[in-house]
Amino acid sequence: MVTGPAGAIEVAVDFPDLNASVEPRGLALVAHPHPLFGGTMDNKVTQTLARAFLQLGYVTARANFRGVGATEGVHDEGRGETDDLLAVLAHLQAERQGNQAYKEVVLGGFSFGSYVQSHVATRLAEQGTPAARLALVGTATSRWDVATVPKDTLVIHGELDETVPLSAVLDWARPQELPVIVIPGADHFFHRRLTIIKQLVLQAWLGRAALNGAED
């Protein structure tokens, strides 16, 4: 439990299976879909993102939004939820103060969680501590004001998403010249497509690491 602006926040933290002499790659914070429509940190897409980050070597945290599980407070349309995720991040980093591995922060979000994470990323950038990268799935651009995101953000969407039409995501991404990866035949909840999401995250992160190494 982490103390947040509206009370206690329930957080699940998973640690990668690393050799004792190897530091974690960083800290990954993953956000779940809309709490008023059954979204929790145990959502399957949210867990898939978390598993991908764990495999990449990140300490991974998932937090229940206000009013979900043991998290206190009431739904705040993303404003308070943004404050809460920033509080969780600050708490986890303070717990391990001085550990350089926790200074690299990556953000993942699904649906409503992608909207919240876009604003978490904005706030972190304003504070001078920008997130290293974002992975957004089922980005809820037709329902909320998703913020502009960095150019290397991984955006994954389902071709047959009935909740957030693909056209709405493309309209949001187009002015940013931001690529969108479309999973053919996938709906909003990516039934039977979760493995593809995990593979795309791994490829995006490992591919960039290999490219950086080649450039060095």
Secondary structure, DSSP 4 states (H G I P E B T S, - for coil): -EEETTEEE-EEEE-----TTS---EEEEEE-S-GGGT--TT-HHHHHHHHHHHHTTEEEEEEPPTTSTT--S---TTHHHHHHHHHHHHHHHHHTTT-GGGG-EEEEEETHHHHHHHHHHHHHHHTT---SEEEEES--TTTS-PPP--TT-EEEEETT-SSS-HHHHHHHHGGGT---EEETT--TT-TT-HHHHHHHHHHHHHHHHHHHHHH-
